[in-house]
Amino acid sequence: MEVAIKKYLLKNVGNFYKANLHVHTTVSDGDFSPEEVKQMYMERGYSIVAFTDHEVMVPHPELNDEHFVALTATEISTNNRVDCDFSFAKTYHLNIYSPDENKNCFSAFDKSKMWLEHSYQYITDEQEAWQYNRVYDVEDVNRVIKMANSEGCLVSYNHPVWSLQNHSDYAGLNGLWGIEVYNTGCARNGYFDTAQPFDDLLRNGEMVFPLATDDAHKLTDCFGGYVMIGSKALTYSSVFEALKNGEFYASTGPEIFEISIDNGVIKIVTSPVAFIGLSTDNRHLFAKRDEGKLLTEVEFDIAWHLDMEKQGINKNPYIRITVADEKGNLAYSRAYLIDELFDR
């Protein structure tokens, strides 16, 4: 069997930087200005924040320095009903992350979806020239994702539970980069996302990455979910490239220091935790817990599983790691496809 010899799956090519990839400011419906957001998050050890204000893409290059990167982004939405209270409407919420820190427009802009009058001042002349009428169906969402991808942008699918969505709403989505498995603002109001949509899309052959975010509007939304990004440098281009390539893990508390494979044995090194598990695309699960003791390192011999998967028994084979601490806080690795585990 062709199993890789000591291959590092979680690549620490430089440093790991803490990032919140979903925040709203006074540009839309947040309580804090972009400058205040930067200060708040830096004081809590964050180096990266994606500014995802609703419906307008507003760059903040003035916030970038040797200690902080402000990612340019926006969150867009499309509802399935406009004839009732929004609380009853199903909705697609997508974050669009730009590879260009100065980007101030995007092709899926729909002015009719803007409900905050004070946000109109951020519509640039270039953006005004773009008008796209977004509608609530999988086909149109896929068009929006394709348009964003054609501009080099990354697209995430946000808080499906709060959005009142189910498998029928997301199963046909194509081209997504990320999906929220945890959203602080939603979770603290009782809407707990899970890894189910993440696994469903992976099984459909979509290479999506797990995201834990804050979706911060107010202080009580902050400092819950984050990603740790392994980047060569704390620069916009380096951070974006690391995100694009999935060089990060999502967490609400535990740390993952290493994921490697050596001759069919997966090694996982973490902060002290109560549980470390390796999931697959099927019901084969490798898990370790030791009642009364904390774990910091485990090894799982999955050579037989890799050999079975290599025979083509399953359509889209992969593995991924889940870690839980004593308080139930979770960390998720990205999925690693079987071909990534073999020496090709």
Steps between C-alpha positions, in 0.01 A plus 500: 500500500632845405473688828681830548816507713465769772284750322380803693133561423461805721784706362662747735698676230555810711279603789140436593294817518162530672223635277134595514359464151154651559439841660265794443583861580328839491532476121191278526330380821790456743548694824869575447701687239765313298769666712331389822462145366871486424591617850257261671620195313869581524462532878370141500791362297353517150715604204240478222140617462282474190267799477181350358251786513166431338461542124791743445867418461698764686879462518693613807865505387566777751467240776772274360837504667773257604280365781155493338330409173153630410347268242265663250167321482122532504202294609213474254157348548197380305167417665232264377215726616449876496130490589542433871706575807865413430497261798295256291715515186765248401813677388835440333781697660837490325828669585713606204870549581715701258858420396548876446515706819380808308202338326187714542248328273381151409297361215217352711407841643123544536399844621144384562629275780640795699276589794732737688479851358825619657687224309411665167786747546745212452375411152775608262436628148659182367269291717197699391567384146460137611144381555406137541156384610557213742220249552446222752584173332799268479560575133533873559716457811732286290516780243593745774770266632637453147507876442690556824742218426569646156623814678735289713278534807430235762138432596370362829156367586388647831295378801258259330311432825419867567415529129228232548664296225531126457659245268278597207630857515872425500549153349517635144742784568823497298825690531479602865830547680381493860206419723430616852494213748480751785371857515532677836220752451258228397612244761466746786140552392422129482569424133779242512653403167652155460747317277217325314484739199882493490500120470205498259679727255825307534317178418357676195858562383513868598835592658376739767687613810351532853468848648438610858412869505349767724259675263553785743252787515530582869736412784304191606565351152877527528790268578332161460580339166821553305745343259874454544675572171842359419653775288854569385459864600243737645428670169176524307618288207657231718198472729258484206707229331505295822123531528455404137710186550331398825807554715297555816273334752180622664457516876297621794783430744730197444826536310632260238879506467563215258322261268736267315502157339789255504461158336126496554508634857333835564657704781304784662653739754276743687460712810364299798162362389247235601438348155679462167319337213568421137187490284466358150246529222329190643439355847862399560607715794826507692464659842692537824386614843640412839254567781654722766808578290572755232655416165765694311609244240345197334579270211249311285614221268271545201706308242230234452239770456709683242552177310126434495427854383766475233308210350224745412234370737381850577437788261673790676724359777653736755604529863467791741581570865273617783633599841300579816618641831351440847250784455373367169680757287587359159767526233468371144767430244433527132429178312794319345423303187638151470723600209667754732598221737677291238835572342422566135 
